[in-house]
């Protein structure tokens, strides 16, 4: 069952959850730094990755609301597995880039 609006809003401000999103952002930023320059939108992606490595808290703050709206997060809330949260975070970032 999906989270209620109140539960979604609370999760967007849950420090432990936001910290997990921050780690997911850093993992994805590291992945992007290793990708080939021929990957579509690489210039935009590498700029995002570099900014994220400099300020991961800001990156997580920006992406967390979109992550929370991911169907997997809506289903499992804060109990989402790390792998599923990584996928939800990467999907959210790709929507934003």
N, C-alpha and C positions, 0 to 999 in steps of 0.2 A: 504494500500500500504506500502511496506517495506521502511524503511529508506534508504537513499542513503549512500554510504561509508562515505561521508563527514559528513552527519548528525549522523551516527553511531559513528564516531571518536569524533565529538563534544560532543555527549552525554556521552561518556566514560570519558570526562574531565569536565563535568558540575558539579559544586560543589553541587548544590541542589540535583541532581540525585544521585551522589556518597554518599551524606549524607543519603539519603533514603535507599540506598543499605546497608550502614553501620548499620542502625537500623534493617533492615531485617536480616543481619548477626547475630546481637546480639539476636534477637528473636529466630533464629534457633539454635544458640549456647545454649541458655537457654533450649530449647526443648530437645536438645541432652543430656544435663546434667541430665535430668530427665528420660531418656529412660533406659530400662532394659539392663544389661550387655550382654544379649543373642542376642541383635540386631546385625546382620551381620556388621562386620568392626567397632564394637563399640570402640575398643581401638584407632583406627585411628580417628574416629569421636570425641571422648572425648578429644583427644589431640588437634584437630582443635578447638573445642569449648573453651577449656581453653585458648589457644593462642589468640583466637578472643576476649574473655572477657578482656584479658590483653592489647590488641592493636587492637581495632575494626577498626581503620582507615587503618591499614595495611591489614587487612582481606578484607575490602571493596575495597581497591586498587587492590588487587590480583584478586578478583572475578568479578569486574565490567565489564571488557571486555567480559567475557563469558555471563554475565547477559544481556548485550546490544544485543548480538546475539540471544537471546531467541526470538522465533516467536511472543510472546505477546508484548515484548518490541519493536521489529521491527515494529509491527503494530501500537502501540499507542505512542511510544517515551516517552518523559517525562510526558505525560498525563496519563500514565498507572496508574491504581488504586493501592492502597497499597496492597490489597489482591493479585492481579495479579503479582505485583512486588515481593511479598513474595514468591509466587510459582516459579517465574522465578529465584529468588535468590537461593532458596533451590535446584532447578533442577541443577543450575550451580555448586553449592557446591558439590552436589552428583556426578556430572561428574568428579570433581577434586579430590574427596577422594577415 
